[in-house]
Amino acid sequence: MSAINPVRSALHHSEQLLPAEVTAKSETWLTRARNYPVFSRTWFRYRAQAWIGLFIIVDLLALVAGLLADADMRKMASAFVPLTIGGTALHLLGPAMAVWVRNRAYTGKKEVISLCLALLLGAACSYGVLVAVKYATKYVAYGTSNIEISVVGSLGATSKVPDSASSTSAATGKTSNNTEADDKKELSKIERSPALEMAVQTFSFLVFAGLITYTAGAIDLWYFFRQKKRLQELLRQQELSAAQDARREAELRLSILAAQVEPHFLFNTLAGVRSAILTEPERATAIVDHLVDYLRATIPQMRNDGSSGQARLKQQLEAASAYLGLMHARIPRLSYSVDSEVADAALPPLMLISLVENAVKHGVEPKIGPVHVAVFAKQLQQDGLTMLELTVADNGVGFAGSSSGSGIGLANIHERLASMYGKRASLVLKALPEGGVAATILLPLEP
């Protein structure tokens, strides 16, 4: 069974980490929620932890500052307790309802409307929590007799001076009949421009509305749909890439099948068997044996429909040895060697045999006289990674007069390596000083 696509999983309300293409990984406790799909339970948990932790730090700092400044702790409690509880309710209630909506797996307009209503309902409930906590805090701090005065005073409203205060002032005989003081008070009032007053009020409203909008989850709602759009685009890219990989895989299998098991290959092999039966029965038997070994090693890989991305190095070395043995039986002037320092490893199917067939077709057959093909696999270290190096070298005609570097098989190998390993893998063709070509595949060693 194939592994679950993380992009498709994220689109279907997963709790898993988002793919790296969608969001940058963050390990700080304040932004860790962004590593997960918005409105998922894991996202909400990290978001709540960050918010509550931040408010605890702010409240502790305010408490320490108040104690050092010998401030009125009742006033501080009246300000910070409603702010903390009300802000936390505003920050958590709406998103919590949105998480519930998201788990219902609605689609289209129903999802949009449900999420918006959830956030609005959460904001309304948090306002009720704020008002209730504010009056409860005033009651605890000031009692029933002074709660109204303290509430009005905390809101900055102008309240009437109580009669008792007036009578006390009258009793002390302190009347406000000092005209100079009144004049100075009037002069101290700076006349404000109506435009400036409007600008200040507008700016204050925008700042307050922005804070409320951000805290209540509206930004998260925008980020949710933006994240969903990016996931859908990434999924389309992956599906397109998978389709291209499947096409290249099919082209490779067809090219290998056409190049190695095409009629003239079998006809020539069988014709060689027929001609050797009477004069060289042992050679005829060797040709048949090598042909059987070769078909036994390659046909299972050709039948692979792409469901398995990796084959085994040992299997492909056996196929290369069988193929070269078959070619040696047909072309006695050909000698070969197949060696490996690596016991076994994962390797994309049909990749090695394609290079061997390319060497025989473009290097061995056009050359007159003895020719040798060497296949070698070894392990090496590069940039801190353990790499597998596969080399198929021949001392044939080389690049001159051939198309060794431009076949469909080699082009498919380039594309497959790029799609499976990116820049970590490569295929390099190099002309040898003594003649011939060395084709080298370098890819990560995967046991």
C-alpha positions in Angstrom: 0.0 0.0 0.0 1.4 3.4 -1.0 2.2 6.0 1.7 -0.2 8.8 2.3 0.6 12.0 0.4 1.3 14.6 3.1 -0.2 17.4 0.9 -3.4 15.5 0.3 -3.5 14.6 4.0 -3.2 18.3 5.0 -6.0 19.2 2.7 -8.2 16.5 4.3 -8.0 18.0 7.8 -4.9 16.3 9.0 -3.0 17.0 12.2 0.3 16.3 10.6 3.1 18.8 9.9 2.6 20.9 6.8 5.0 20.2 3.9 8.1 22.4 3.8 6.9 23.9 0.5 3.9 25.4 2.2 5.4 26.9 5.4 8.8 27.4 6.9 9.5 25.2 9.9 9.6 27.1 13.2 10.7 25.6 16.5 9.9 28.7 18.7 7.0 28.3 21.0 5.4 31.5 19.8 5.1 30.5 16.1 5.1 26.7 16.2 1.4 26.6 15.4 2.2 27.8 11.9 3.8 24.4 11.2 0.3 22.8 11.2 -2.9 23.3 9.2 -4.8 26.3 10.4 -7.9 25.3 12.5 -6.5 21.9 13.3 -6.5 20.7 16.9 -2.7 20.6 17.0 -2.6 24.2 15.6 -5.0 25.3 18.2 -3.1 23.7 21.1 0.2 25.4 20.1 -1.6 28.7 19.5 -3.3 28.6 22.9 0.0 27.7 24.6 1.7 30.7 23.0 -1.0 33.1 23.9 -1.4 32.1 27.5 2.4 31.9 28.0 2.7 35.4 26.6 0.0 36.8 28.8 1.5 35.2 31.9 4.8 36.9 31.2 3.1 40.3 30.6 1.1 40.0 33.8 4.1 39.0 35.9 6.1 41.9 34.5 3.2 44.3 35.3 2.9 42.8 38.8 6.6 43.3 39.5 6.4 46.9 38.1 3.4 47.7 40.3 5.0 46.3 43.4 8.2 48.3 42.8 6.3 51.5 42.1 4.0 50.9 45.1 1.0 51.3 42.9 -2.7 50.7 43.9 -3.0 46.9 43.4 -6.8 47.2 43.2 -6.6 49.5 40.2 -4.0 47.2 38.6 -6.2 44.1 39.2 -9.2 46.0 37.8 -7.3 46.7 34.6 -5.2 43.6 34.0 -7.6 40.8 35.1 -10.4 41.7 32.7 -7.8 42.3 29.9 -6.2 38.9 30.5 -9.3 36.9 30.7 -11.3 38.8 28.1 -8.3 38.8 25.7 -7.8 35.1 26.2 -11.5 34.4 25.5 -11.4 36.6 22.4 -8.2 34.8 21.2 -9.5 31.2 21.9 -13.3 30.9 21.8 -13.7 31.8 18.1 -10.8 29.7 16.8 -12.0 26.8 19.0 -15.4 26.9 17.3 -13.6 27.1 13.9 -11.7 24.0 14.8 -15.0 22.2 15.5 -16.4 23.5 12.1 -13.2 22.4 10.3 -13.6 18.8 11.6 -17.0 18.7 10.1 -15.3 18.6 6.7 -17.6 21.1 5.0 -16.8 22.3 1.5 -17.3 25.3 -0.7 -19.4 28.2 0.5 -20.7 26.2 3.5 -17.2 26.0 4.9 -16.6 29.7 4.4 -19.9 30.8 6.0 -19.5 28.3 8.9 -16.0 29.5 9.7 -17.0 33.2 9.6 -20.0 32.5 11.9 -17.9 30.6 14.3 -15.4 33.4 14.7 -18.1 36.0 15.0 -19.9 33.9 17.6 -16.7 33.5 19.5 -16.0 37.2 19.5 -19.5 38.0 20.8 -19.1 35.4 23.6 -15.7 36.8 24.5 -17.3 40.3 24.8 -19.8 38.9 27.3 -16.9 37.3 29.2 -15.0 40.6 29.2 -17.9 42.6 30.6 -18.7 40.0 33.2 -15.1 39.7 34.4 -14.7 43.5 34.5 -17.7 44.0 36.8 -16.8 40.9 38.9 -13.3 42.3 39.4 -14.6 45.7 40.3 -16.9 44.1 42.8 -14.1 42.1 44.4 -11.8 45.1 44.4 -14.1 47.9 45.6 -17.2 46.3 46.9 -20.8 47.2 46.1 -20.7 50.7 47.5 -18.0 52.0 45.2 -18.3 49.8 42.2 -20.2 52.3 40.1 -17.7 55.1 40.8 -14.7 53.0 40.2 -16.1 51.7 36.9 -16.9 55.1 35.6 -13.5 56.4 36.7 -11.7 53.5 35.0 -13.5 54.3 31.8 -12.2 57.9 31.9 -15.7 59.4 32.0 -16.5 62.7 33.8 -18.7 62.0 36.8 -20.4 64.3 39.1 -18.7 65.0 42.4 -20.7 63.4 45.2 -22.7 65.7 47.5 -20.6 64.6 50.4 -17.5 65.9 48.6 -19.2 69.2 47.8 -20.3 69.6 51.4 -16.8 68.8 52.6 -15.4 71.4 50.2 -17.9 73.9 51.4 -17.1 73.1 55.0 -13.4 73.8 54.4 -14.3 77.1 52.8 -12.2 76.4 49.7 -14.2 78.2 47.0 -13.1 78.5 43.5 -13.0 82.3 43.1 -9.5 82.7 41.9 -9.8 84.2 38.5 -6.1 83.9 37.7 -6.3 80.1 38.1 -9.3 79.9 35.8 -7.5 82.0 33.2 -4.4 79.8 33.3 -6.6 76.8 33.1 -8.3 78.1 30.0 -5.0 79.2 28.4 -3.5 75.7 29.0 -6.2 74.2 26.8 -4.7 73.9 23.4 -7.3 74.4 20.7 -7.3 71.4 18.5 -8.0 71.4 14.8 -11.1 69.4 13.9 -9.1 67.6 11.2 -6.4 66.6 13.7 -9.0 65.4 16.2 -10.6 63.3 13.5 -7.2 61.9 12.4 -6.3 60.9 16.0 -9.7 59.3 16.5 -9.5 57.4 13.2 -5.9 56.2 13.9 -6.9 55.0 17.4 -10.0 53.2 16.0 -7.9 51.5 13.2 -5.3 50.4 15.7 -8.0 49.0 18.1 -9.9 47.4 15.3 -6.7 45.8 13.9 -5.8 44.4 17.3 -9.3 43.0 17.7 -9.4 41.6 14.2 -6.0 39.9 14.6 -6.8 38.5 18.1 -10.2 37.2 17.2 -8.9 35.0 14.4 -9.8 37.0 11.2 -6.1 36.9 10.1 -6.1 33.1 10.8 -9.2 32.8 8.6 -7.4 34.5 5.7 -4.3 32.4 6.3 -6.4 29.3 6.3 -7.8 29.9 2.8 -4.3 31.1 1.6 -2.8 27.9 3.0 -5.5 25.7 1.5 -4.9 27.3 -1.9 -1.1 26.7 -1.7 -1.7 23.1 -0.7 -4.0 22.6 -3.7 -1.4 24.1 -6.0 1.3 21.9 -4.5 -0.9 18.9 -4.9 -1.5 19.7 -8.6 2.2 20.1 -9.1 2.9 16.7 -7.4 0.2 15.0 -9.5 1.7 16.6 -12.7 5.2 15.5 -11.6 3.9 12.0 -10.9 2.2 11.8 -14.3 5.4 13.0 -16.0 7.4 10.4 -14.0 5.0 7.7 -15.0 5.3 8.7 -18.6 9.1 8.7 -18.4 9.0 5.3 -16.7 6.8 3.9 -19.5 9.1 5.4 -22.1 12.1 3.9 -20.4 10.5 0.5 -20.3 9.5 0.8 -23.9 12.9 2.0 -25.0 14.6 -0.8 -23.1 12.2 -3.4 -24.4 12.5 -2.1 -28.0 16.3 -1.9 -27.8 17.0 -5.2 -26.1 14.2 -7.5 -26.8 13.2 -6.1 -30.2 12.8 -8.7 -33.0 16.2 -8.2 -34.6 17.9 -8.8 -31.2 16.1 -12.1 -30.7 16.4 -13.0 -34.4 20.2 -12.4 -34.3 20.6 -14.3 -31.1 18.5 -17.3 -32.3 20.3 -17.2 -35.7 23.6 -17.4 -33.8 22.3 -20.4 -31.9 21.2 -22.1 -35.1 24.5 -21.6 -36.8 26.4 -22.8 -33.8 24.3 -25.9 -33.1 26.0 -28.0 -35.7 29.6 -26.7 -35.6 29.8 -25.4 -31.9 27.2 -27.0 -29.8 28.8 -25.8 -26.6 28.7 -22.2 -27.8 25.1 -22.6 -28.8 24.2 -23.9 -25.4 26.1 -21.0 -23.8 24.1 -18.5 -25.9 20.8 -20.1 -24.8 21.8 -20.1 -21.2 22.8 -16.5 -21.2 19.6 -15.5 -23.1 17.5 -17.3 -20.4 19.5 -15.6 -17.6 19.1 -12.2 -19.2 15.4 -12.6 -19.8 14.9 -13.9 -16.3 16.6 -10.9 -14.9 15.1 -8.1 -17.0 11.6 -9.2 -17.8 10.3 -8.7 -14.2 11.7 -5.2 -14.2 10.0 -4.5 -17.6 6.7 -5.7 -16.2 7.0 -3.4 -13.3 4.2 -0.8 -13.7 6.0 1.8 -11.7 4.4 0.9 -8.3 7.9 0.1 -7.0 10.4 3.0 -7.4 13.4 0.9 -6.5 15.0 -2.4 -7.6 18.2 -4.0 -6.3 21.8 -3.5 -7.4 22.5 -7.2 -7.2 19.7 -8.0 -9.5 20.8 -5.4 -12.1 24.5 -6.6 -11.9 23.3 -10.1 -12.7 21.3 -8.8 -15.6 24.3 -6.8 -16.9 26.5 -9.9 -16.6 23.9 -12.1 -18.4 23.6 -9.5 -21.2 27.3 -9.1 -21.7 27.7 -12.9 -21.6 25.1 -13.2 -24.3 26.9 -10.5 -26.4 30.2 -12.3 -25.8 28.8 -15.5 -27.1 27.5 -13.7 -30.2 30.5 -11.5 -30.6 33.6 -13.4 -29.4 35.9 -10.4 -29.7 34.0 -8.8 -26.8 35.4 -9.3 -23.3 33.7 -7.9 -20.2 34.0 -7.6 -16.4 31.3 -7.0 -13.8 32.6 -6.1 -10.3 31.2 -4.4 -7.3 32.5 -3.3 -3.9 28.9 -3.0 -2.7 27.1 -6.1 -1.8 23.6 -4.7 -2.6 21.7 -1.5 -2.6 18.5 0.1 -3.8 18.7 1.2 -7.4 16.0 2.5 -9.9 15.0 -0.4 -12.1 16.5 -1.0 -15.6 19.0 1.9 -15.1 22.3 0.0 -15.2 21.3 -2.4 -18.0 20.4 0.7 -20.1 23.9 2.0 -19.8 25.4 -1.5 -20.7 23.2 -1.8 -23.7 24.1 1.7 -24.8 27.9 0.8 -24.5 27.4 -2.3 -26.6 25.3 -0.7 -29.3 27.3 2.5 -29.7 30.8 1.4 -28.6 31.3 -2.3 -29.2 29.4 -3.1 -32.4 30.8 -0.3 -34.6 34.4 -1.1 -33.6 36.6 -3.6 -35.5 38.8 -5.8 -33.4 38.8 -6.7 -29.7 36.8 -4.5 -27.4 36.2 -4.6 -23.6 33.2 -3.4 -21.4 33.8 -3.0 -17.7 31.0 -2.6 -15.2 32.0 -1.4 -11.7 30.1 -0.3 -8.6 31.7 1.3 -5.6 30.9 3.3 -2.5 32.3 6.8 -1.8 31.8 9.8 0.4 30.8 13.2 -1.0 29.7 16.2 1.0 29.2 14.1 4.0 26.8 11.7 2.2 27.4 8.0 1.3 27.1 7.7 -2.4 26.9 4.8 -4.9 28.9 5.2 -8.1 28.1 3.0 -11.0 30.4 3.1 -14.0 30.0 1.4 -17.4 33.2 1.9 -19.5 34.1 0.6 -22.9 37.1 1.1 -25.2 35.0 1.2 -28.3 34.7 3.9 -31.0 33.8 6.6 -28.4 31.8 9.7 -29.3 33.1 10.0 -32.8 30.7 8.7 -35.3 28.1 7.7 -32.7 25.2 9.2 -30.7 26.3 7.8 -27.4 25.2 10.9 -25.5 21.8 11.5 -26.9 19.6 8.4 -26.8 16.1 8.3 -25.3 17.4 5.8 -22.7 20.1 8.2 -21.5 17.6 11.2 -21.5 15.2 9.2 -19.4 18.0 8.3 -16.9 18.8 12.0 -16.6 15.1 12.9 -15.9 14.5 10.0 -13.5 17.6 10.8 -11.5 16.5 14.5 -11.3 13.0 13.6 -10.3 14.0 11.1 -7.6 17.1 12.6 -6.1 17.3 16.2 -7.4 20.8 17.6 -7.4 22.1 14.8 -5.3 22.4 12.4 -8.3 23.9 12.8 -11.7 24.8 10.9 -14.9 28.1 11.9 -16.5 29.5 10.7 -19.9 33.3 11.1 -20.3 35.5 10.3 -23.2 38.5 8.0 -22.2 42.1 8.8 -23.2 42.6 5.3 -24.6 39.3 5.6 -26.6 35.8 4.8 -25.7 33.3 6.3 -23.2 32.8 5.9 -19.5 29.2 6.5 -18.3 28.9 7.1 -14.5 25.8 7.3 -12.4 26.2 8.9 -8.9 23.3 8.7 -6.5 22.8 8.4 -2.7 23.5 4.9 -1.3 20.2 3.4 0.1 20.6 0.0 1.7 
